[in-house]
Amino acid sequence: MPSDAAGAGAGSDLPDIDDHLVEPGTRYEMLDGKVVYVPPSDAPHGERQFQLCALVAAHTGSDIQGASDLLTRTSKRDDVAPDVSLYPGVPDPGTGRRQLAQIAF
């Protein structure tokens, strides 16, 4: 997942991580400037994702926030929703909004 939005903030020419290219809550993501349909997961994938979220949540501290399928603008051409994202729990000092995920898979 490209991460050139990591430095986005006040005065940056990079987009905000919540300035989406696709409509949140839909089955679409934007990869390398192309709209991609993302089908719902089948049972094995969905079950493993559920287990993974519980495992990750049990091992994160209060300074880390986690999310599942959180749509995130990662560059000028990408807007993706990884299965699991971990990002700082404190808002970005430049924007006052959430920070870009430090780990996403």
C-alpha positions in Angstrom: 0.0 0.0 0.0 1.6 3.3 -1.0 2.2 5.6 1.9 3.0 9.0 0.3 0.1 10.5 2.2 1.9 10.0 5.5 3.2 13.5 5.4 -0.2 15.0 4.5 -1.3 17.8 6.7 -1.3 21.6 6.8 0.6 22.9 3.8 1.0 19.5 2.1 0.0 19.0 -1.5 -0.9 15.4 -0.6 -4.6 14.6 0.0 -6.0 14.1 3.4 -6.5 10.4 4.3 -10.2 11.0 4.6 -10.5 12.8 1.3 -11.9 9.8 -0.5 -11.8 8.9 -4.2 -14.6 6.3 -3.8 -17.7 6.4 -1.7 -17.2 5.0 1.8 -19.4 2.0 2.6 -19.4 0.7 -1.0 -17.6 -2.3 -2.4 -15.1 -0.1 -4.4 -11.5 0.9 -3.8 -9.1 2.9 -6.0 -5.8 1.3 -6.9 -3.3 3.1 -9.0 -6.0 5.5 -10.2 -8.4 2.7 -11.3 -11.7 1.9 -9.6 -11.7 -1.8 -8.5 -14.7 -3.7 -7.3 -13.9 -5.6 -4.0 -16.3 -8.5 -3.5 -17.4 -9.5 0.0 -15.2 -12.1 1.6 -16.1 -15.8 1.7 -16.5 -17.6 5.0 -12.9 -18.7 5.5 -11.6 -15.2 4.8 -14.2 -13.5 7.0 -13.7 -15.9 9.9 -9.9 -15.4 9.8 -10.3 -11.7 9.6 -12.6 -11.8 12.7 -10.0 -13.9 14.6 -7.2 -11.6 13.5 -9.0 -8.5 14.7 -9.5 -10.1 18.1 -5.8 -11.1 18.3 -4.5 -7.7 17.2 -6.9 -5.9 19.6 -5.6 -8.0 22.5 -2.0 -6.9 21.8 -2.3 -3.2 21.1 -1.8 -0.6 23.8 -3.9 2.5 24.5 -1.7 4.6 22.2 -2.6 2.5 19.1 -6.0 2.5 17.4 -7.1 -0.4 15.2 -9.7 -0.7 12.5 -11.0 -3.3 10.1 -11.9 -2.4 6.5 -11.2 1.3 7.1 -11.2 3.2 3.8 -8.0 5.3 3.7 -6.6 7.6 1.1 -2.9 6.6 0.9 -1.8 8.7 -2.1 -3.1 10.9 -4.9 -4.2 7.7 -6.8 -5.1 5.2 -4.1 -8.0 4.9 -1.7 -8.0 1.4 -0.1 -9.6 -0.5 2.9 -7.1 -3.1 4.3 -8.5 -5.9 6.4 -6.7 -4.5 9.5 -5.1 -1.1 10.0 -3.1 0.1 13.1 -2.5 3.8 13.5 -1.6 6.2 16.3 -4.4 6.8 18.7 -3.7 10.6 18.9 -4.9 12.9 16.2 -2.4 14.3 13.6 -1.0 17.5 15.1 -1.3 19.3 11.7 -4.8 18.3 10.8 -6.5 17.3 14.1 -7.7 14.1 12.3 -6.6 10.5 12.4 -3.1 9.6 11.3 -2.1 7.3 8.4 -1.9 3.6 9.4 1.6 2.5 10.4 0.7 -1.2 9.8 -2.0 -2.3 7.4 -2.7 -5.8 6.0 
